[in-house]
């Protein structure tokens, strides 16, 4: 689970950490092709279209009619979507289909209308749930870890810039000193073949006075 790609987009939508955790836990790796879902329901004996009338038959359509387990509304929403001519996918990667699907499949499993293998098979159609079991604390921890990483990178960058400034200032200070040296000391040393110590001392004092009176500043 990545904070920037998985959590922040939902956070930006105004979702709470609990809501984000619920959606991430329910979301699948990819959407489900309706053609594959229909084949799955038919193969598992859960729902199939009557060859003559085209109407749905089987345990799941029966639950829509009888509502023995209180799952009629959820199943009706799913089959209404399947029956729409332009529907080609059930996008269980996003809200509300992800959480609706998890609630529905969980209810079907609890009611015994599907078994665990069929429950798993449904999610296999969508590549599984990569963040299954995500909790609110997981979301908080991911954000905290990201913030710490950002802070560490910012501190590292600040240290790098400070080092660059320090090096640049040292270079400027050195250039300033060399300029004063060339102005005060170099002429005495270059006065060959003279070896006038008093002139050198005076030049050094002049350099010291210059440095004290006009200190280099950043």
N, CA, C and O of each residue as an XYZ file, in Angstrom:
872
protein
N       0.846     -1.193      0.000
C       0.000      0.000      0.000
C       0.882      1.245      0.000
O       1.744      1.416      0.862
N       0.650      2.094     -0.970
C       1.474      3.296     -1.105
C       0.629      4.522     -0.750
O      -0.509      4.657     -1.198
N       1.206      5.412      0.061
C       0.438      6.568      0.513
C       0.020      7.457     -0.658
O      -1.144      7.844     -0.764
N       0.975      7.780     -1.538
C       0.678      8.733     -2.614
C      -0.328      8.191     -3.613
O      -1.230      8.914     -4.035
N      -0.187      6.937     -3.995
C      -1.052      6.391     -5.041
C      -2.344      5.789     -4.494
O      -3.373      5.818     -5.168
N      -2.299      5.247     -3.282
C      -3.474      4.548     -2.757
C      -4.302      5.389     -1.789
O      -5.532      5.341     -1.813
N      -3.630      6.150     -0.946
C      -4.328      6.843      0.136
C      -4.632      8.303     -0.173
O      -5.760      8.752      0.030
N      -3.640      9.053     -0.662
C      -3.827     10.495     -0.829
C      -4.980     10.848     -1.774
O      -5.727     11.780     -1.474
N      -5.161     10.142     -2.911
C      -6.306     10.493     -3.769
C      -7.640     10.387     -3.037
O      -8.542     11.190     -3.275
N      -7.772      9.406     -2.152
C      -9.008      9.240     -1.387
C      -9.093     10.294     -0.288
O     -10.169     10.804      0.023
N      -7.952     10.605      0.285
C      -7.869     11.656      1.296
C      -8.297     12.991      0.704
O      -9.007     13.767      1.342
N      -7.857     13.248     -0.522
C      -8.205     14.502     -1.198
C      -9.696     14.600     -1.506
O     -10.224     15.693     -1.705
N     -10.366     13.460     -1.544
C     -11.815     13.438     -1.764
C     -12.587     13.699     -0.481
O     -13.816     13.774     -0.492
N     -11.862     13.838      0.623
C     -12.500     14.125      1.901
C     -12.885     12.893      2.691
O     -13.643     12.985      3.656
N     -12.368     11.734      2.289
C     -12.697     10.511      3.013
C     -11.924     10.438      4.322
O     -10.780     10.883      4.404
N     -12.559      9.873      5.342
C     -11.889      9.676      6.631
C     -10.950      8.481      6.530
O     -11.018      7.697      5.583
N     -10.078      8.357      7.518
C      -9.144      7.220      7.524
C      -9.893      5.894      7.581
O      -9.490      4.920      6.945
N     -10.979      5.859      8.343
C     -11.766      4.626      8.436
C     -12.398      4.286      7.091
O     -12.433      3.121      6.696
N     -12.898      5.300      6.385
C     -13.505      5.084      5.071
C     -12.460      4.641      4.055
O     -12.717      3.768      3.226
N     -11.289      5.245      4.127
C     -10.194      4.872      3.223
C      -9.795      3.421      3.456
O      -9.621      2.658      2.506
N      -9.653      3.050      4.709
C      -9.266      1.677      5.041
C     -10.306      0.689      4.530
O      -9.962     -0.365      3.994
N     -11.565      1.032      4.696
C     -12.650      0.153      4.251
C     -12.618     -0.034      2.744
O     -12.771     -1.151      2.249
N     -12.417      1.066      2.008
C     -12.399      0.979      0.553
C     -11.174      0.233      0.049
O     -11.279     -0.603     -0.848
N     -10.006      0.533      0.626
C      -8.779     -0.139      0.186
C      -8.850     -1.634      0.457
O      -8.399     -2.440     -0.357
N      -9.412     -1.999      1.590
C      -9.526     -3.412      1.929
C     -10.457     -4.137      0.966
O     -10.258     -5.314      0.663
N     -11.477     -3.424      0.488
C     -12.468     -4.038     -0.401
C     -12.045     -4.031     -1.863
O     -12.484     -4.886     -2.633
N     -11.204     -3.086     -2.258
C     -10.886     -2.881     -3.672
C     -10.065     -4.024     -4.256
O      -9.228     -4.631     -3.587
N     -10.336     -4.292     -5.523
C      -9.634     -5.363     -6.235
C      -8.521     -4.789     -7.105
O      -8.408     -3.575     -7.278
N      -7.709     -5.683     -7.644
C      -6.592     -5.249     -8.487
C      -7.074     -4.695     -9.825
O      -6.450     -3.797    -10.390
N      -8.174     -5.229    -10.324
C      -8.722     -4.756    -11.602
C     -10.238     -4.950    -11.584
O     -10.780     -5.602    -10.691
N     -10.905     -4.383    -12.565
C     -12.348     -4.549    -12.636
C     -12.698     -5.947    -13.145
O     -11.832     -6.691    -13.604
N     -13.961     -6.280    -13.057
C     -14.433     -7.599    -13.472
C     -15.204     -7.467    -14.778
O     -16.149     -6.684    -14.874
N     -14.801     -8.229    -15.770
C     -15.530     -8.251    -17.033
C     -16.867     -8.965    -16.813
O     -16.917    -10.067    -16.267
N     -17.943     -8.313    -17.248
C     -19.264     -8.898    -17.035
C     -19.401    -10.234    -17.754
O     -20.061    -11.143    -17.252
N     -18.788    -10.359    -18.914
C     -18.851    -11.640    -19.632
C     -18.222    -12.752    -18.800
O     -18.737    -13.869    -18.763
N     -17.107    -12.449    -18.132
C     -16.456    -13.436    -17.278
C     -17.299    -13.729    -16.040
O     -17.353    -14.867    -15.572
N     -17.954    -12.700    -15.515
C     -18.803    -12.893    -14.338
C     -19.997    -13.781    -14.673
O     -20.346    -14.679    -13.906
N     -20.617    -13.527    -15.815
C     -21.750    -14.358    -16.235
C     -21.322    -15.810    -16.398
O     -22.029    -16.715    -15.954
N     -20.184    -16.043    -17.024
C     -19.684    -17.411    -17.178
C     -19.415    -18.059    -15.820
O     -19.706    -19.236    -15.611
N     -18.862    -17.278    -14.915
C     -18.572    -17.781    -13.570
C     -19.854    -18.180    -12.851
O     -19.929    -19.264    -12.273
N     -20.863    -17.313    -12.882
C     -22.133    -17.601    -12.210
C     -22.801    -18.838    -12.802
O     -23.371    -19.661    -12.086
N     -22.716    -18.948    -14.121
C     -23.315    -20.095    -14.804
C     -22.562    -21.384    -14.441
O     -23.173    -22.393    -14.091
N     -21.236    -21.332    -14.529
C     -20.408    -22.513    -14.266
C     -20.582    -23.006    -12.830
O     -20.581    -24.209    -12.570
N     -20.732    -22.062    -11.905
C     -20.861    -22.422    -10.491
C     -22.297    -22.766    -10.115
O     -22.568    -23.115     -8.966
N     -23.222    -22.671    -11.073
C     -24.615    -22.999    -10.781
C     -25.295    -21.990     -9.887
O     -26.235    -22.332     -9.171
N     -24.837    -20.752     -9.916
C     -25.390    -19.712     -9.050
C     -26.467    -18.893     -9.757
O     -27.438    -18.460     -9.136
N     -26.287    -18.686    -11.051
C     -27.263    -17.926    -11.837
C     -26.971    -18.133    -13.313
O     -25.816    -18.100    -13.739
N     -28.017    -18.346    -14.081
C     -27.861    -18.508    -15.530
C     -29.129    -18.020    -16.212
O     -30.199    -17.968    -15.605
N     -28.991    -17.665    -17.476
C     -30.137    -17.175    -18.241
C     -30.897    -18.360    -18.840
O     -30.297    -19.291    -19.376
N     -32.204    -18.309    -18.742
C     -33.048    -19.330    -19.353
C     -32.877    -19.292    -20.863
O     -32.950    -18.231    -21.482
N     -32.650    -20.455    -21.445
C     -32.388    -20.506    -22.886
C     -33.555    -20.023    -23.713
O     -33.360    -19.578    -24.845
N     -34.755    -20.095    -23.190
C     -35.947    -19.692    -23.940
C     -36.338    -18.249    -23.631
O     -36.483    -17.429    -24.538
N     -36.504    -17.955    -22.379
C     -37.006    -16.632    -21.985
C     -35.898    -15.600    -21.780
O     -36.141    -14.396    -21.854
N     -34.690    -16.077    -21.523
C     -33.575    -15.163    -21.255
C     -33.587    -14.625    -19.839
O     -32.730    -13.815    -19.486
N     -34.530    -15.049    -19.023
C     -34.600    -14.572    -17.638
C     -33.597    -15.324    -16.773
O     -33.187    -16.438    -17.096
N     -33.215    -14.697    -15.679
C     -32.232    -15.295    -14.783
C     -32.881    -16.361    -13.910
O     -34.008    -16.199    -13.441
N     -32.159    -17.444    -13.702
C     -32.615    -18.535    -12.851
C     -31.461    -19.005    -11.976
O     -30.293    -18.860    -12.336
N     -31.801    -19.566    -10.831
C     -30.773    -20.104     -9.944
C     -30.899    -19.549     -8.537
O     -31.790    -18.742     -8.271
N     -30.031    -19.961     -7.638
C     -30.104    -19.547     -6.230
C     -30.054    -18.036     -6.022
O     -30.779    -17.504     -5.181
N     -29.207    -17.342     -6.780
C     -29.089    -15.903     -6.561
C     -30.315    -15.150     -7.055
O     -30.811    -14.285     -6.333
N     -30.838    -15.438     -8.268
C     -32.089    -14.800     -8.688
C     -33.251    -15.138     -7.748
O     -34.129    -14.303     -7.530
N     -33.263    -16.340     -7.197
C     -34.326    -16.720     -6.256
C     -34.267    -15.858     -4.999
O     -35.302    -15.499     -4.439
N     -33.050    -15.524     -4.555
C     -32.910    -14.665     -3.381
C     -33.434    -13.271     -3.670
O     -33.979    -12.618     -2.780
N     -33.278    -12.810     -4.895
C     -33.821    -11.505     -5.253
C     -35.332    -11.501     -5.074
O     -35.900    -10.533     -4.567
N     -35.976    -12.574     -5.487
C     -37.436    -12.670     -5.404
C     -37.904    -12.893     -3.965
O     -38.830    -12.229     -3.500
N     -37.269    -13.817     -3.274
C     -37.753    -14.243     -1.954
C     -37.168    -13.461     -0.787
O     -37.800    -13.327      0.261
N     -35.960    -12.948     -0.974
C     -35.269    -12.175      0.060
C     -35.221    -12.924      1.391
O     -35.467    -12.354      2.454
N     -34.904    -14.191      1.308
C     -34.853    -15.007      2.517
C     -33.748    -14.579      3.473
O     -33.871    -14.745      4.687
N     -32.670    -14.028      2.925
C     -31.519    -13.667      3.747
C     -31.254    -12.152      3.750
O     -30.202    -11.700      4.202
N     -32.202    -11.392      3.249
C     -32.053     -9.937      3.244
C     -31.036     -9.425      2.248
O     -30.505     -8.326      2.410
N     -30.755    -10.219      1.207
C     -29.730     -9.833      0.226
C     -30.327     -9.415     -1.111
O     -29.600     -9.228     -2.087
N     -31.645     -9.269     -1.157
C     -32.324     -8.943     -2.408
C     -31.865     -7.611     -2.996
O     -31.640     -7.511     -4.202
N     -31.727     -6.599     -2.161
C     -31.358     -5.263     -2.659
C     -29.976     -5.280     -3.302
O     -29.780     -4.733     -4.387
N     -29.021     -5.912     -2.627
C     -27.667     -5.961     -3.169
C     -27.587     -6.763     -4.443
O     -26.906     -6.364     -5.387
N     -28.279     -7.901     -4.485
C     -28.274     -8.724     -5.697
C     -29.009     -8.026     -6.834
O     -28.598     -8.123     -7.990
N     -30.085     -7.329     -6.516
C     -30.830     -6.598     -7.547
C     -29.956     -5.531     -8.200
O     -29.984     -5.348     -9.418
N     -29.180     -4.831     -7.375
C     -28.289     -3.800     -7.911
C     -27.261     -4.417     -8.846
O     -26.965     -3.859     -9.903
N     -26.711     -5.572     -8.459
C     -25.710     -6.241     -9.284
C     -26.312     -6.716    -10.604
O     -25.746     -6.464    -11.668
N     -27.457     -7.402    -10.544
C     -28.037     -7.946    -11.771
C     -28.629     -6.852    -12.668
O     -28.639     -7.000    -13.890
N     -29.112     -5.780    -12.087
C     -29.553     -4.646    -12.907
C     -28.382     -4.088    -13.711
O     -28.522     -3.723    -14.878
N     -27.230     -4.034    -13.058
C     -26.032     -3.543    -13.745
C     -25.613     -4.508    -14.849
O     -25.271     -4.093    -15.956
N     -25.644     -5.793    -14.534
C     -25.277     -6.803    -15.533
C     -26.204     -6.738    -16.744
O     -25.768     -6.921    -17.881
N     -27.479     -6.477    -16.491
C     -28.485     -6.497    -17.570
C     -28.456     -5.270    -18.465
O     -29.041     -5.287    -19.548
N     -27.783     -4.198    -18.035
C     -27.715     -3.003    -18.880
C     -26.923     -3.310    -20.148
O     -25.810     -3.829    -20.064
N     -27.476     -3.000    -21.318
C     -26.816     -3.347    -22.585
C     -25.398     -2.800    -22.705
O     -24.535     -3.433    -23.314
N     -25.158     -1.625    -22.125
C     -23.843     -0.987    -22.293
C     -22.871     -1.339    -21.164
O     -21.719     -0.905    -21.186
N     -23.311     -2.100    -20.203
C     -22.417     -2.472    -19.098
C     -21.467     -3.580    -19.556
O     -21.897     -4.630    -20.035
N     -20.183     -3.325    -19.399
C     -19.185     -4.335    -19.773
C     -18.306     -4.736    -18.595
O     -17.621     -5.757    -18.646
N     -18.325     -3.929    -17.531
C     -17.505     -4.253    -16.362
C     -18.267     -3.976    -15.071
O     -19.231     -3.210    -15.044
N     -17.812     -4.616    -14.019
C     -18.179     -4.233    -12.651
C     -16.893     -3.727    -12.027
O     -15.988     -4.510    -11.738
N     -16.807     -2.412    -11.817
C     -15.531     -1.824    -11.402
C     -15.367     -1.901     -9.885
O     -15.667     -0.960     -9.150
N     -14.886     -3.041     -9.457
C     -14.672     -3.263     -8.027
C     -13.349     -2.678     -7.533
O     -12.896     -2.993     -6.432
N     -12.734     -1.825     -8.354
C     -11.511     -1.132     -7.915
C     -11.847      0.187     -7.237
O     -10.979      0.802     -6.618
N     -13.096      0.630     -7.346
C     -13.481      1.946     -6.838
C     -14.771      1.849     -6.023
O     -15.471      0.837     -6.026
N     -15.047      2.956     -5.323
C     -16.310      3.074     -4.597
C     -17.410      3.463     -5.578
O     -17.138      4.232     -6.500
N     -18.649      2.969     -5.425
C     -19.109      2.131     -4.310
C     -19.073      0.638     -4.595
O     -19.373     -0.170     -3.715
N     -18.702      0.256     -5.844
C     -18.788     -1.155     -6.202
C     -17.882     -2.031     -5.361
O     -18.233     -3.171     -5.057
N     -16.721     -1.516     -4.980
C     -15.790     -2.335     -4.192
C     -16.396     -2.721     -2.849
O     -16.426     -3.896     -2.484
N     -16.880     -1.718     -2.117
C     -17.444     -1.999     -0.792
C     -18.784     -2.721     -0.896
O     -19.098     -3.575     -0.067
N     -19.575     -2.378     -1.914
C     -20.851     -3.075     -2.112
C     -20.623     -4.558     -2.406
O     -21.323     -5.426     -1.886
N     -19.620     -4.825     -3.256
C     -19.326     -6.220     -3.611
C     -18.857     -7.009     -2.402
O     -19.241     -8.164     -2.215
N     -18.014     -6.371     -1.572
C     -17.511     -7.073     -0.386
C     -18.653     -7.374      0.582
O     -18.719     -8.461      1.157
N     -19.542     -6.410      0.756
C     -20.681     -6.624      1.645
C     -21.593     -7.723      1.107
O     -22.083     -8.564      1.860
N     -21.814     -7.702     -0.215
C     -22.701     -8.693     -0.822
C     -22.102    -10.095     -0.772
O     -22.772    -11.044     -0.365
N     -20.864    -10.223     -1.177
C     -20.239    -11.557     -1.171
C     -20.105    -12.088      0.246
O     -20.256    -13.285      0.489
N     -19.819    -11.186      1.179
C     -19.751    -11.613      2.576
C     -21.106    -12.106      3.072
O     -21.194    -13.092      3.803
N     -22.163    -11.403      2.662
C     -23.506    -11.816      3.040
C     -23.899    -13.133      2.408
O     -24.516    -13.976      3.058
N     -23.545    -13.320      1.137
C     -23.856    -14.573      0.441
C     -23.128    -15.748      1.087
O     -23.679    -16.842      1.216
N     -21.870    -15.504      1.496
C     -21.091    -16.554      2.134
C     -21.701    -16.909      3.488
O     -21.842    -18.085      3.826
N     -22.053    -15.899      4.245
C     -22.634    -16.130      5.566
C     -23.975    -16.859      5.466
O     -24.318    -17.672      6.324
N     -24.729    -16.554      4.402
C     -26.044    -17.171      4.213
C     -25.944    -18.577      3.637
O     -26.930    -19.315      3.622
N     -24.766    -18.949      3.166
C     -24.586    -20.265      2.576
C     -25.031    -20.339      1.123
O     -25.143    -21.427      0.558
N     -25.286    -19.175      0.517
C     -25.670    -19.153     -0.902
C     -24.459    -19.341     -1.811
O     -24.604    -19.737     -2.968
N     -23.288    -19.064     -1.300
C     -22.037    -19.391     -1.981
C     -21.104    -20.004     -0.950
O     -21.260    -19.776      0.249
N     -20.135    -20.782     -1.415
C     -19.145    -21.343     -0.495
C     -17.844    -20.546     -0.572
O     -17.715    -19.616     -1.368
N     -16.898    -20.923      0.260
C     -15.638    -20.173      0.318
C     -14.900    -20.218     -1.015
O     -14.306    -19.223     -1.427
N     -14.933    -21.341     -1.677
C     -14.256    -21.452     -2.970
C     -14.882    -20.516     -4.000
O     -14.176    -19.893     -4.794
N     -16.187    -20.422     -3.981
C     -16.862    -19.510     -4.914
C     -16.588    -18.050     -4.545
O     -16.421    -17.195     -5.415
N     -16.546    -17.788     -3.255
C     -16.190    -16.443     -2.782
C     -14.814    -16.054     -3.321
O     -14.627    -14.965     -3.863
N     -13.859    -16.968     -3.160
C     -12.499    -16.706     -3.650
C     -12.479    -16.609     -5.168
O     -11.753    -15.789     -5.730
N     -13.272    -17.444     -5.835
C     -13.313    -17.426     -7.294
C     -13.824    -16.115     -7.832
O     -13.344    -15.631     -8.857
N     -14.798    -15.531     -7.149
C     -15.313    -14.223     -7.572
C     -14.192    -13.188     -7.567
O     -14.043    -12.419     -8.517
N     -13.402    -13.174     -6.489
C     -12.327    -12.179     -6.394
C     -11.138    -12.527     -7.292
O     -10.351    -11.653     -7.657
N     -11.016    -13.791     -7.641
C      -9.976    -14.164     -8.603
C     -10.251    -13.536     -9.968
O      -9.323    -13.251    -10.725
N     -11.538    -13.322    -10.279
C     -11.895    -12.663    -11.550
C     -11.324    -11.246    -11.622
O     -11.103    -10.700    -12.702
N     -11.093    -10.668    -10.442
C     -10.606     -9.285    -10.383
C      -9.159     -9.203     -9.918
O      -8.691     -8.127     -9.547
N      -8.451    -10.315     -9.932
C      -7.045    -10.289     -9.525
C      -6.832    -10.209     -8.035
O      -5.736     -9.889     -7.574
N      -7.891    -10.503     -7.264
C      -7.760    -10.490     -5.816
C      -7.865     -9.093     -5.220
O      -8.045     -8.104     -5.931
N      -7.748     -9.037     -3.911
C      -7.795     -7.763     -3.174
C      -6.405     -7.507     -2.577
O      -6.070     -8.063     -1.532
N      -5.599     -6.669     -3.238
C      -4.196     -6.491     -2.820
C      -4.026     -5.891     -1.434
O      -3.001     -6.104     -0.786
N      -5.033     -5.136     -0.971
C      -4.913     -4.500      0.344
C      -5.917     -5.068      1.340
O      -6.371     -4.381      2.255
N      -6.250     -6.335      1.138
C      -7.216     -7.002      2.017
C      -6.769     -6.906      3.475
O      -5.601     -7.127      3.793
N      -7.703     -6.576      4.343
C      -7.400     -6.491      5.766
C      -6.848     -5.154      6.213
O      -6.462     -5.006      7.372
N      -6.799     -4.163      5.308
C      -6.291     -2.846      5.689
C      -7.147     -2.238      6.790
O      -8.375     -2.253      6.715
N      -6.487     -1.704      7.815
C      -7.195     -1.088      8.934
C      -6.968      0.423      8.942
O      -6.118      0.945      8.221
N      -7.732      1.096      9.760
C      -7.568      2.541      9.917
C      -6.155      2.862     10.392
O      -5.555      3.841      9.947
N      -5.623      2.037     11.296
C      -4.262      2.267     11.800
C      -3.239      2.105     10.685
O      -2.234      2.816     10.660
N      -3.482      1.183      9.767
C      -2.571      1.003      8.629
C      -2.501      2.283      7.799
O      -1.429      2.681      7.342
N      -3.645      2.914      7.613
C      -3.696      4.172      6.853
C      -2.913      5.256      7.591
O      -2.129      5.988      6.987
N      -3.130      5.350      8.889
C      -2.418      6.348      9.699
C      -0.913      6.091      9.652
O      -0.123      7.024      9.505
N      -0.520      4.819      9.779
C       0.908      4.474      9.763
C       1.541      4.800      8.415
O       2.676      5.274      8.358
N       0.810      4.545      7.328
C       1.339      4.835      5.988
C       1.553      6.332      5.813
O       2.552      6.759      5.234
N       0.616      7.124      6.314
C       0.747      8.583      6.218
C       1.917      9.074      7.069
O       2.698      9.923      6.640
N       2.024      8.528      8.274
C       3.112      8.921      9.176
C       4.469      8.592      8.563
O       5.402      9.393      8.625
N       4.566      7.405      7.971
C       5.822      6.995      7.345
C       6.158      7.904      6.167
O       7.317      8.266      5.965
N       5.147      8.268      5.397
C       5.377      9.164      4.252
C       5.829     10.538      4.740
O       6.780     11.109      4.206
N       5.140     11.071      5.763
C       5.512     12.387      6.296
C       6.946     12.372      6.827
O       7.693     13.334      6.651
N       7.318     11.268      7.477
C       8.682     11.152      8.008
C       9.696     11.117      6.873
O      10.772     11.709      6.963
N       9.334     10.412      5.802
C      10.231     10.332      4.644
C      10.401     11.703      3.996
O      11.509     12.094      3.629
N       9.289     12.429      3.860
C       9.344     13.774      3.283
C      10.184     14.699      4.159
O      10.991     15.479      3.652
N       9.993     14.609      5.479
C      10.755     15.443      6.404
C      12.242     15.120      6.335
O      13.084     16.018      6.376
N      12.559     13.829      6.231
C      13.964     13.419      6.144
C      14.595     13.932      4.857
O      15.736     14.394      4.858
N      13.854     13.850      3.769
C      14.362     14.353      2.486
C      14.557     15.862      2.536
O      15.529     16.387      1.992
N      13.623     16.565      3.197
C      13.731     18.021      3.321
C      14.948     18.396      4.169
O      15.669     19.343      3.852
N      15.168     17.638      5.254
C      16.325     17.904      6.109
C      17.624     17.634      5.366
O      18.598     18.375      5.504
N      17.627     16.573      4.582
C      18.813     16.233      3.791
C      19.099     17.317      2.755
O      20.250     17.696      2.536
N      18.045     17.804      2.129
C      18.213     18.862      1.134
C      18.682     20.156      1.781
O      19.527     20.863      1.231
N      18.123     20.468      2.970
C      18.546     21.672      3.688
C      20.020     21.582      4.081
O      20.753     22.567      3.992
N      20.448     20.396      4.516
C      21.849     20.200      4.886
C      22.756     20.344      3.668
O      23.845     20.912      3.752
N      22.287     19.818      2.528
C      23.075     19.927      1.300
C      23.231     21.382      0.874
O      24.314     21.806      0.471
N      22.152     22.137      0.964
C      22.202     23.557      0.590
C      23.088     24.328      1.560
O      23.863     25.196      1.157
N      22.963     23.995      2.863
C      23.799     24.671      3.861
C      25.282     24.408      3.601
O      26.117     25.301      3.748
N      25.597     23.173      3.214
C      26.981     22.821      2.899
C      27.469     23.588      1.684
O      28.604     24.064      1.660
N      26.623     23.708      0.685
C      26.979     24.472     -0.514
C      27.245     25.933     -0.174
O      28.195     26.539     -0.670
N      26.382     26.490      0.689
C      26.547     27.901      1.091
C      27.841     28.073      1.873
O      28.570     29.046      1.683
N      28.118     27.105      2.766
C      29.336     27.190      3.573
C      30.583     27.142      2.692
O      31.537     27.890      2.906
N      30.563     26.254      1.704
C      31.702     26.144      0.787
C      31.858     27.426     -0.016
O      32.972     27.918     -0.200
N      30.736     27.968     -0.495
C      30.780     29.194     -1.290
C      31.281     30.366     -0.452
O      32.067     31.189     -0.921
N      30.806     30.431      0.815
C      31.248     31.517      1.690
C      32.740     31.405      2.013
O      33.451     32.408      2.069
N      33.200     30.177      2.224
C      34.630     29.990      2.494
C      35.466     30.409      1.290
O      36.522     31.025      1.437
N      34.986     30.072      0.109
C      35.695     30.450     -1.107
C      35.735     31.970     -1.246
O      36.767     32.540     -1.600
N      34.590     32.630     -0.962
C      34.533     34.091     -1.072
C      35.443     34.741     -0.035
O      36.121     35.729     -0.318
N      35.448     34.160      1.191
C      36.322     34.679      2.244
C      37.792     34.554      1.849
O      38.595     35.455      2.091
N      38.131     33.403      1.228
C      39.507     33.191      0.785
C      39.889     34.181     -0.301
O      40.988     34.736     -0.282
N      38.984     34.405     -1.249
C      39.251     35.360     -2.335
C      39.432     36.760     -1.769
O      40.307     37.507     -2.205
N      38.590     37.113     -0.785
C      38.696     38.439     -0.163
C      40.054     38.606      0.519
O      40.704     39.644      0.399
N      40.466     37.553      1.240
C      41.750     37.639      1.931
C      42.904     37.756      0.939
O      43.820     38.557      1.127
N      42.850     36.956     -0.104
C      43.926     36.994     -1.099
C      44.017     38.379     -1.724
O      45.108     38.885     -1.988
N      42.834     38.997     -1.960
C      42.849     40.356     -2.523
C      43.549     41.337     -1.598
O      44.341     42.164     -2.050
N      43.261     41.250     -0.303
C      43.900     42.143      0.673
C      45.401     41.825      0.808
O      46.239     42.715      0.949
N      45.697     40.528      0.760
C      47.100     40.111      0.823
C      47.870     40.695     -0.359
O      48.963     41.238     -0.198
N      47.285     40.575     -1.540
C      47.974     41.089     -2.726
C      48.149     42.604     -2.657
O      49.105     43.156     -3.202
N      47.215     43.263     -1.982
C      47.298     44.716     -1.877
C      48.324     45.159     -0.844
O      49.026     46.150     -1.051
N      48.418     44.434      0.267
C      49.263     44.876      1.373
C      50.612     44.156      1.471
O      51.630     44.796      1.730
N      50.632     42.870      1.273
C      51.824     42.076      1.540
C      52.644     41.805      0.280
O      53.870     41.919      0.281
N      51.945     41.445     -0.790
C      52.653     41.029     -1.994
C      53.658     42.060     -2.487
O      54.756     41.681     -2.893
N      53.323     43.362     -2.467
C      54.303     44.336     -2.976
C      55.632     44.296     -2.200
O      56.702     44.478     -2.782
N      55.552     44.055     -0.876
C      56.775     44.008     -0.074
C      57.588     42.769     -0.428
O      58.806     42.848     -0.586
N      56.924     41.635     -0.552
C      57.623     40.401     -0.872
C      58.180     40.414     -2.292
O      59.198     39.785     -2.582
N      57.506     41.130     -3.157
C      57.955     41.184     -4.542
C      59.072     42.206     -4.758
O      59.635     42.285     -5.849
N      59.401     43.003     -3.704
C      60.421     44.042     -3.840
C      61.808     43.409     -3.735
O      62.542     43.642     -2.774
N      62.147     42.610     -4.736
C      63.437     41.930     -4.771
C      64.488     42.900     -5.299
O      64.190     43.663     -6.219
N      65.680     42.905     -4.770
C      66.216     41.968     -3.756
C      66.075     42.498     -2.339
O      66.777     42.018     -1.449
N      65.181     43.487     -2.082
C      65.056     44.066     -0.743
C      64.554     43.026      0.248
O      63.680     42.218     -0.066
N      65.127     43.061      1.458
C      64.640     42.218      2.548
C      64.378     43.125      3.747
O      65.073     43.065      4.762
N      63.353     43.966      3.599
C      63.046     44.978      4.607
C      61.985     44.436      5.564
O      60.787     44.476      5.283
N      62.471     43.921      6.723
C      61.535     43.362      7.691
C      60.575     44.402      8.242
O      59.410     44.097      8.495
N      61.040     45.595      8.426
C      60.167     46.638      8.971
C      59.030     46.939      7.999
O      57.895     47.189      8.406
N      59.359     46.912      6.697
C      58.310     47.142      5.692
C      57.302     46.004      5.711
O      56.100     46.225      5.559
N      57.801     44.773      5.900
C      56.900     43.611      5.944
C      56.010     43.686      7.179
O      54.811     43.413      7.111
N      56.621     44.065      8.328
C      55.832     44.198      9.559
C      54.754     45.256      9.381
O      53.610     45.063      9.789
N      55.119     46.354      8.779
C      54.152     47.432      8.545
C      53.028     46.959      7.620
O      51.855     47.274      7.816
N      53.434     46.192      6.604
C      52.428     45.673      5.671
C      51.487     44.699      6.372
O      50.281     44.719      6.125
N      52.026     43.843      7.248
C      51.197     42.911      8.012
C      50.238     43.657      8.929
O      49.074     43.281      9.064
N      50.746     44.740      9.571
C      49.884     45.544     10.429
C      48.785     46.229      9.618
O      47.639     46.347     10.051
N      49.171     46.666      8.451
C      48.188     47.296      7.570
C      47.105     46.305      7.159
O      45.923     46.643      7.096
N      47.538     45.064      6.879
C      46.575     44.024      6.520
C      45.663     43.731      7.705
O      44.451     43.599      7.537
N      46.247     43.627      8.921
C      45.452     43.356     10.112
C      44.453     44.482     10.370
O      43.294     44.228     10.700
N      44.906     45.724     10.218
C      44.009     46.862     10.419
C      42.859     46.838      9.411
O      41.711     47.135      9.740
N      43.202     46.476      8.179
C      42.193     46.409      7.115
C      41.138     45.344      7.445
O      39.937     45.548      7.267
N      41.640     44.189      7.938
C      40.709     43.090      8.264
C      39.798     43.473      9.433
O      38.614     43.137      9.442
N      40.373     44.194     10.438
C      39.579     44.588     11.589
C      38.594     45.694     11.236
O      37.458     45.701     11.710
N      39.032     46.615     10.414
C      38.165     47.750     10.070
C      37.098     47.378      9.061
O      35.999     47.931      9.071
N      37.429     46.440      8.194
C      36.491     46.042      7.127
C      36.370     44.530      7.067
O      36.802     43.907      6.097
N      35.791     43.944      8.089
C      35.694     42.487      8.107
C      34.835     41.966      6.947
O      33.851     42.584      6.541
N      35.249     40.811      6.439
C      34.457     40.206      5.355
C      33.124     39.740      5.915
O      33.069     39.217      7.028
N      32.067     39.919      5.171
C      30.746     39.459      5.613
C      30.088     38.680      4.476
O      30.386     38.886      3.299
N      29.181     37.773      4.865
C      28.487     36.937      3.884
C      27.547     37.779      3.030
O      26.874     37.250      2.146
